[in-house]
Amino acid sequence: MDKLVIIAGSGSYPRLLIEGAKKAGVRQMDVVAIKGSTDRATCRAADSVHWITLGGIADGIRWCGENGYEGAFLAGQVNPLSLFRGRFDPEVKQWLSELKVKTAHTIFGKLAEKFADVGVPILPASSFMDDHMPGVGPLTRRELTDGERADIDHAMSVVRDVGHHDVGQTVMVKSGMVLAVEAFEGTNAAIKRGGRLGGKGSVVFKAARVGHDMRFDIPVVGLKTLKVMKGAGATALAFQAGRLVLLDTPAVTEYAERHGIAIVGVDSGLPPAPLRP
């Protein structure tokens, strides 16, 4: 593909996607930046930038169609509170009102429909992230304890059972007890909630449910999440191999080693996220 665009939220994910695409030979990588969210570093990495408000996403979609992009990505974080407090254009309010159930998949799925209407398909957000999607095995030197392994197995079974409701991308377990299941509040808020309940010695498991649409809302972990885990007393992070984006890997593993947090990728038996459109 020759000309692609990213609708970019906050964090380093969109910038890393741009860098990966350029490395793979994509000629032009542009950004639709969201005021108050998109990082300046992402904008500097892009070939061009078009600014919108979150509430004006409909205008951004039309702009992408008018500029002939071969595909678009939805990458980066958007504050969940914005869906309750954001000032949306009447057109976007109408889209949201059509959704009887509002989850990441239904909301982003609606956006994907609108992009398709203007001739710009939404591509898997895992594309070109080859260097940031770890496989099976440990990323840290400390081995898991028997108790941590058992809690991770339990967390995996919880995800299998509740994932079809589009919740549980993060599950926190301690001594066989489920402390937190992520809903709409996001990973870090769920970990903080579980930490207040269970204290030191819990594990965190990140997962993409069976049938997860890899075009959007792929599990992501970065240094901020590791710091939240430390504050919550979590001692291990496990994730589905090939189905999670790990941001700033050297900083994450260094921090984990320093604070005794084990990080490991596990085989979920599910297909890995695609690395090319």
N, C-alpha and C positions, 0 to 999 in steps of 0.2 A: 504494500500500500504506500501511496505517495504523499497524501495530504490528510492528516488526522487532527482531531481536536479533543481537548480534555475539558469537561466541565469540572472545575477544580474546587474542592473544599479546602479545609485547613490541613496543616501537617506537611511532612516531607514526601508522602506517598505520590502525589501528582508529579513532583519534580523527579523522583526516581523513575517513574513511568516514562517521562520525557527522555531521560538519559538512556533508558533501556531501549526505547524505540529508535533513537538516533544511532545507538550502537548497532542495532539490527538493520539499519539502512533506510529507515523512514526519512524522507527528505524534509518534510515540513510538519512540525508539531506545534499547534497553536493552543491557546488557552482561553476559555470563557471563565473569567475570574468573578467570584462572588464578593461583593463589597462587604468588608468586615470579617471575611473568612479566609480567602486565598492568601497564602504566604507570598511575600515579595520574592523569595528565592525561586519559587515556582514560576513567577512572572519573568524573572531574569533568564530562566532556562528556556522559555518558550520563544518561538520565532515571532509571534505576535500575540497581543492580548486584547480581548474585548470584555469590558466590565459590565456587569449587570447586578441588580439586587436579587436576593433569593426570591422575593415575591414576584419579580418580573421574569421568571424563568421561561415563560411562554415567548417573550421577545427574544430571549437567547436562543431558543430552539429555532425560531424563524430565521434568525441571523445565520445559524449554522447551515440551514437549508439553502439560503440565498448565496452562501459562499462556497458551495460545492464540495463539502468534505465527504470523503469516502467512508468515514466511520467516526464514531465518538466514544469517549470513555467517561464514566462517572467515577471519580476517584477523589479521595480525601474526605475529611470529616465535616459533617454539618451538625451543629448543636441540635439535639432532639427538641429542646425547648422552643426552637424557632418554628416548629410545626404548630405550636400552640400560641405563640406570641408574635409570629411574623405577620407583616402586613402584605398580604397577597393581593395581586391583581384579581379583578372579578373573574377573568378567564381561569386562573389557577384555582380559585375558590370553587368554581364549578367542577373542575376535574376532581378535586378532593371530595366534594359532596357526592360524587358518583361511586365512591368506594365505601361499601358497607363495612368492610374490615380494613383498618389502616395498619399495615406493617411495612417494614422496609421493602419487602418484595412487592406488595401491592402498589405502594407509592412510586417506587422506582420503575415498576412494571408499567404504570400509567405513563410515566415520562418516556419510557422506551417506545410505547405506542405513538406518542406525539412526535418523537424523533423519526420514527419510521414513516410517519405521514408526510414529512418534508424530505424524505429520501436519504436520511442519514441513519444507518443502523447503529445501535449501541453494541459495542464489542466487549468481550470479556475483560474485566479490569485487571485480571491476572496476566494479560498479554505483556510480553517483553520484560517481565519481572523475574527472569531466570535467576538472577543473583540474590533474590530476596525471598525465595520460597523453599525453605529447608526441607530435607527428606527425613527418612527414618533414622533415629539414633540420637544420642546425647549431643548437646552443644556445649555442655559444661563438664568439668572433671568430676564433680561430686555425683556419685551414683544415687539413685532413688533408694529410699528405705523400703522395706516390705510393706509398711503401713501406707506410704505414699503410693506405691504401685496399686495396692488394693483400692485406695480412694480414687485413683485415676480410672481404674476399671469400672468403678461404680459411676463415676461422672460420665463415662462413655455410654453406659446403659441409660442414664437419665437423658442424655442428648438424643439417643435413638427414640426414646418414648415421647418426649415433649417437642422435639424439633419440628414435627409436622404442623405445629401451631405457630411456627416462626418465632419462637422464643428459645432461650437456652444456648445462644452462641457462646456464652461464658457460663460455666458451672463451677461452683466452689464447694469443696467437700472436706470435712475433717472427721476422722475416725468413723467413717461410714455414714455420717450425717450430712445432708445437703444444707449448706449454709445460705447459698444464694443461687438463683437462676436468673440470668439476665433477661430483662424485658425491654422496654423502650428507653431505659435510662442510660444504656451504654455500658461498656466493659468496666471502666474505672469506677463508676458509681456502684455497680453491682459488687465489685471486689470490696469496696469500702463498707458496704452494707453487711457483707458476709464477715468481714474482719471484726466489726463491732459485735457480732453475735458469737463468733467462735474463737477469736484470738489466735495465738501463735500455733502453727503446726498444720495449717490447711494446705490444700492443693488447688490450683486453678487449671481448668481444662477449657481450651478454645476449640470450637468446632463449627463446621458448616454442615447443615442438616442434609439428609438424603434428598436428592433432587434440587439442591441449592443452585440458584441461578447465578452462575459465575460472572455474569455481566456487571453485577453490583453487589455491594455489601459483603465482600469477602472478609473473613476474619483478619484483623490486623493487630499486631503487637509492636510496641516501641518502648523506648527507655522510660517514658512517663508511666506506662503500665507496670514496669518492673518496680519503679519507685512506689507506686500505689500498693503493689503486692507487699513490699517490705514494710510499709506502714501498717498494713493489715495483718501482718504476721504470717503470710503465706510462704511456704518453703519450697514449693515446686510448681513449675509451669509445664503443662503438657499440651500438645496440639496435634491435629491431624496432619501427617506428613504430606507435603505437596498441596495443601489446601489452606495455607496461611501465609500472609505477607509479613515478614519480619523486617522492620525498619531499623536502620542504623545498627546492624548486627554486631560489629566490634564493640560499640559502646554498651549494647545490651548484655553481651556475654561477659564483658569485663565487670560490669556492675553486679551481675548475678554471681560471678566467681567471688567477688569481694564480700558479698553478703550471704554466701552460702545457699543461694537459690539454685536448685537444679532445673535445667531446661531440657526437654526431650521431645522429639517427634515420634509419634506412634503410628503404626499401620492401622488405618480405619477400615480397610477393605473397600473403600470408595475410590472412584477415579480421581486422579490429580486434576487440579485446575489447568486449563489450557494455557500454554505459554506463547501462542501465536493466534491472531484472529482467524 
